[in-house]
Amino acid sequence: MRTRIVKIGNSQGVRIPKALLDESGLRGEVEIRARRGSLIISAAMPARSGWDEAFRQMAERGDDRLLDADAPSAESFDAEDWEWK
């Protein structure tokens, strides 16, 4: 299907026919990205989508430990290494 890029205020846009929107199932917020002469419109994913699964997999692999667990903490420095005068 062909259409034209049209002026919309200070921007430009493309009118998307209802039949294409119905077929795609797109609703509400979408993401648009450019790729080699194309614009790709896809459903916007909710913020932090997939984090639960990623954390579960990290725990299974043992990758969920603190990387600086052995580093001295500010609290231990405050309690042990100096005193108020």
C-alpha positions in Angstrom: 0.0 0.0 0.0 1.4 3.4 -0.9 0.8 6.7 0.9 2.4 10.1 1.2 4.4 11.8 3.9 2.3 14.9 4.8 3.0 18.1 6.7 1.4 18.1 10.2 2.2 21.4 11.9 6.0 21.7 12.2 6.4 17.9 11.7 5.6 15.4 9.0 3.6 12.2 9.3 2.0 9.3 7.5 -1.6 8.4 7.7 -2.0 4.8 8.5 -5.2 3.2 7.2 -7.5 1.6 9.7 -7.3 -1.8 8.0 -3.5 -1.9 8.5 -3.9 -0.9 12.2 -6.5 -3.5 12.7 -4.3 -6.1 11.0 -1.3 -5.2 13.1 -3.1 -5.0 16.4 -1.2 -1.8 17.3 -2.9 0.4 19.8 -1.9 3.3 22.0 1.8 4.0 22.4 4.2 2.7 19.8 8.0 2.8 19.2 9.4 4.1 15.9 13.0 3.4 14.8 14.8 4.0 11.5 16.7 1.3 9.7 18.3 1.7 6.3 15.6 3.7 4.4 12.8 2.3 6.5 10.7 3.3 9.5 9.7 0.4 11.8 6.7 0.9 14.0 6.2 -1.6 16.8 4.2 -1.9 20.0 5.8 -0.1 22.9 6.9 -2.5 25.7 6.1 -1.5 29.2 9.0 -0.1 31.3 11.1 -2.9 32.8 9.4 -5.5 30.7 11.1 -8.9 31.1 13.1 -8.0 34.2 11.4 -10.7 36.3 12.5 -13.4 33.9 16.0 -11.9 33.6 16.4 -11.8 37.4 15.2 -15.4 37.7 17.7 -16.6 35.1 20.5 -14.7 36.9 19.6 -16.4 40.2 19.7 -19.8 38.5 23.2 -19.1 37.2 24.4 -17.5 40.4 24.9 -14.2 38.7 22.8 -12.3 41.2 25.6 -11.7 43.9 27.0 -8.3 44.6 30.2 -7.6 42.6 31.7 -5.5 45.3 30.6 -7.5 48.3 34.2 -7.8 49.6 34.9 -4.0 49.3 34.9 -2.1 52.6 31.6 -0.3 53.2 31.3 3.3 54.3 29.6 2.0 57.4 32.6 -0.1 58.4 34.9 2.8 57.8 32.8 5.1 60.0 32.6 2.5 62.8 36.2 1.2 62.9 38.7 3.4 61.1 38.3 6.8 62.7 36.7 8.7 65.5 35.3 12.2 66.1 37.5 14.7 68.0 
